[in-house]
């Protein structure tokens, strides 16, 4: 099954546009786990166990594991997700961006070692940095396009004088991903919820690509506005342009006591309902 097919199936099964980002910070864990990096798997697995019927994807961010020498816990976590929720795709948030043999190794890391269904990539080095990931037709590659951070404007909002129409860089990336780069229908784009106008613009330029949308929740992005700008559906509400609306901290740290996983479920459920009402 392709990543896109898997994503759409999970959306239908769980009636959800929500992705829970798994960004474990031991300092924020509930007692008695506070500050204990050996509990990263336990913390994240508890979140997965209480939310997997509410989401269309999980997105572990690799830096939160690698910083604590917890890559083995990341492997265990993704295996756990695929055991308890085999229908839910896993997006490895790695933002890799290199070429040639190095890119091949990064692709092997994401897809062979961690068994992710998709990975986030930086397209700054061009198609050479994307192509090695596209050799696996069942996997997805999600390219940074218009990111949620304020500094993204330093490059992404600049106009390209040598391209017809002088589009902004993020607009040019969206066109490439929708068109010549998307050789096997595997590409998606990262577009932040904090920029709803640009989000709508990307959707116009890439009318069928899945959009991974961070910035809802703790970063202040409006969930309902995000859906209106980016989700598209056909007759009967069938999705024609999927979105993956990510929330990390707001879900993970909804509670600070022994009931932290139950609190996470409540926030995930409320966020899912908010997103669904906007469709």
HELIX and SHEET records of a PDB file:
HELIX    1   1 UNK A    3  UNK A   14  1                                  12    
HELIX    2   2 UNK A   26  UNK A   28  5                                   3    
HELIX    3   3 UNK A   37  UNK A   39  5                                   3    
HELIX    4   4 UNK A   40  UNK A   51  1                                  12    
HELIX    5   5 UNK A   62  UNK A   66  1                                   5    
HELIX    6   6 UNK A   71  UNK A   84  1                                  14    
HELIX    7   7 UNK A  100  UNK A  108  1                                   9    
HELIX    8   8 UNK A  109  UNK A  113  3                                   5    
HELIX    9   9 UNK A  128  UNK A  131  1                                   4    
HELIX   10  10 UNK A  132  UNK A  135  5                                   4    
HELIX   11  11 UNK A  150  UNK A  152  5                                   3    
HELIX   12  12 UNK A  153  UNK A  156  1                                   4    
HELIX   13  13 UNK A  169  UNK A  178  1                                  10    
HELIX   14  14 UNK A  196  UNK A  205  1                                  10    
HELIX   15  15 UNK A  223  UNK A  230  1                                   8    
HELIX   16  16 UNK A  235  UNK A  237  5                                   3    
HELIX   17  17 UNK A  249  UNK A  252  1                                   4    
HELIX   18  18 UNK A  260  UNK A  277  1                                  18    
SHEET    1   A 9 UNK A  18  UNK A  22  0                                        
SHEET    2   A 9 UNK A  57  UNK A  60  1                                        
SHEET    3   A 9 UNK A  89  UNK A  96  1                                        
SHEET    4   A 9 UNK A 118  UNK A 121  1                                        
SHEET    5   A 9 UNK A 140  UNK A 146  1                                        
SHEET    6   A 9 UNK A 187  UNK A 191  1                                        
SHEET    7   A 9 UNK A 210  UNK A 213  1                                        
SHEET    8   A 9 UNK A 243  UNK A 247  1                                        
SHEET    9   A 9 UNK A  18  UNK A  22  1                                        
SHEET    1   B 2 UNK A 232  UNK A 233  0                                        
SHEET    2   B 2 UNK A 239  UNK A 241 -1                                        
END                                                                             
